[in-house]
Amino acid sequence: QVQLQESGGGSVQSGGSVKLFCGAARGYIANSYCLGWFRQAPGEKREVVAVIAKDGRTTYADFAKGRFTISQDFDKNTMYLAMSNLRPEDTGIYSCAAIVGVMRAACPTSQVEYDTWGQGTQVTVSS
């Protein structure tokens, strides 16, 4: 089974920036109908951060609008999440996910719709 692999997490101070990377086997990113970033804070349920369709259409959670940018590069088989103006409440494990098995007219924000996941990368924002 093809897996996704996140990188780029780490510790940053409040107001700082971090860029996350989600890599996969050759062509896998381009063959996914939808890609997304999700996060899980300590003691909380996993929630959507942003999703991106194959044609580039994006959807963001309210907390991410204006601060986070999701993008994809098919040539590099990589999806990105650029995060700026980070806050302590952004702390959590960030995971990338893909919908590969079923074509979608629009990318859902519900995590149960995503059939392939990475292991996650920790982002810690200190005040």
N, C-alpha and C positions, 0 to 999 in steps of 0.2 A: 504494500500500500504506500502510495506517495505521501510523504509527510511535508509539512510546512515547518520552517525553522525561523524563529524570531531572534533578533539581536538588536543591540543598541540601548538596552535599558541601563539603568544605573541610578546614582544618587545626584540630586541637584537641589539647589536652594530655591525657595519660593521666588517666582518671577523669572526663573531660568527657562532654558529650552532643551529639549531632547528630541532626537529623531530615531524612530524605530524602523527596523527593516524586517521584511518577511520574505524569505527566499524559498525556492522550491526547485524540483528537478526541471530540466530544460523543457520549456513549453507549457509547463503546468499552470503557471500564472495566466498565460494567455488563453488557455483552454478552460479556465474557470468562468462560469456564468456570472458569479458574484464573488467578491472578496470583502472581508470586513475585519475590523479591529474591535475587540471586546475587552473589557477589563473587569477585574474583581478586586474590590477593596477588602481588607481584613474584616471578617465577620459579616460581609455583605454578599448579596447575590451577584452573579456576573451580569454585566449590562453592556449594551452596545455603545460603542464610541462613534464609529462611522463605517459606512459601507460604500463600495464603489462597484458599478456595473462594468461589464466588458466595454461598453461604449463610453465610459468615463463619467456617467451620471453618478452623483454622490448624494448621500444622505448623512446628516450629522445629528447626534444627540444634542439637546439644547445646551448642555454644559460645554460642548466642544465647539460650537459655532463661534467663529471669530478668533479662536485660539489654536485649533488643530486643523491640519490639512492632510487628507488622505490622497494618495496618488499611486500610480502603477507604471512600471516600465517593462513592457513585454520583451524588449531586446535583452534586458538584464534579468528577466524572470524574477522581478522583485516588486513588492508592494511596500509603500512607505507610510509612516504616520509622523508628520512633523508637528511637534507640540511646543507651544510657546506660552509665556506668561503662566507658568505652572503654579499650582496651588497645592498646599498640603493634602487637600481632599482628592487630588489626582493620584495620590499614592495607591499602588496596587499592582497586580500581575496583569500584564497586557498580552493578549493572545490574538494571533491572526487566524482567520478561518476562511474556508472557501466552499462554494456550492459547485460541485463538479457533475453530479449525477443527473440533475434535472434542470432543464432549461427554464429560465425565469424571465417573464416580461419586465418585472421590476424586482430589485433586490430587497429582500425582507430585512428587517432589523431584529427579528427574533432569532436567538441563538440556536433554537431547536431546528431551524431550517438549514443550518450549515452542516455539511457532512464530513468535512476534513478540517483538522485543527492542528496547530502547533502546540508546543509544550508551554509556551509563555515566557515572558521576560519581566523581571521586576523593575518597577520605576518607583523611586522613593523621593518625595519632595519634602524638604525640611523647611521649617519656618524661620 
